[in-house]
Amino acid sequence: MKSEHYEMIIWWSDEDQSFVVDVPQLSGCLAHGSTRQRAIRNAEEAIQLWLATARKEGGKIPPPRGRPGMCFHSPGHGRLKASVTP
């Protein structure tokens, strides 16, 4: 399984003054970075560490589900997640 197959939700955190990435399929898998690119790289590393830990401890690894919906973020307006049916 490649990390880029897991959905990532990215937003700017005023509180942390950094970009934050949530990988919703992998419980507790979050990363941050000073730039969007750095946050994504950190999230890809966090995904690999999450998967390695799950394998080592015999945990369940969910298969990547792709893009079940689209997530839009507008600074100061929160997040909106909308399902899109082809």
N, C-alpha and C positions, 0 to 999 in steps of 0.2 A: 504494500500500500504506500502510495506516495503522498506526502503532506499536502501537495497542491490540490489534491482531490477532496479535501475537507473544506467545508464552507468556513470562511473567515468574515467576521463583522468588525469593521474598523471605524473608530471614531476618535475625535480629538477630546481630551480631557483637560478642561481649564484647571481643575483641582491639581492634577498631576503635571500639567504643562508638558504633555506628551501624547502621542498617538497610542491608542490601546487597541489590541486585537483580541477578540473573543473567538474561540473555536467551540461553538455550541454543542457539537456532537461529542466532544471529549470533556467530560466534567472537570471543571477547574483549570482547563487549559487556556491560559491568558498570557499575553506578552505586551510589552510596550516599547516605544522607541522615540527618539527626538524627531525623527522624520517618518513619513509613512513607509518608505522603503525599509528603513531599519526595523520598524515595528513588524513588518511582514517577515523579514529575515529572522527576527527573534521568534516569531510565532512558528515558523517552519522548524526551527530548532526545538522549540517547546513541544511541538507535535511529535517529533522523532523521540524525544526523551519520554513523553507520555506513553507512546507506543512501546518503547523498550521496557519501561517499568511494568506496563500491563502484561507484556509477554513473560517477563521474569517472575512476576507474582501470580501468573495464571489468571489474570483478569480478562474480562470480556472486552474485545475490541470491536466497536461497531464499524460496519463497512461504510465507506464514504457514500453519502446520499446525493452528492451533486448539488444542484441549485433548486431546491424545492420552491423557492420564492425569491423575491428580490428585497433587499433591505436598503432603504434610503435614509440618509442622515443629513440634516441641515443644522449647522451650528446654531445653538440657542433654541432649537425647536424640537429636540429629542430625536428618537428614531421611529420610523414607520416600517413595518414589515408587511409586504403584500404578496399573496400567493398569485402566481401567474400560471395559467393553464394554456398550453400550446394549442 
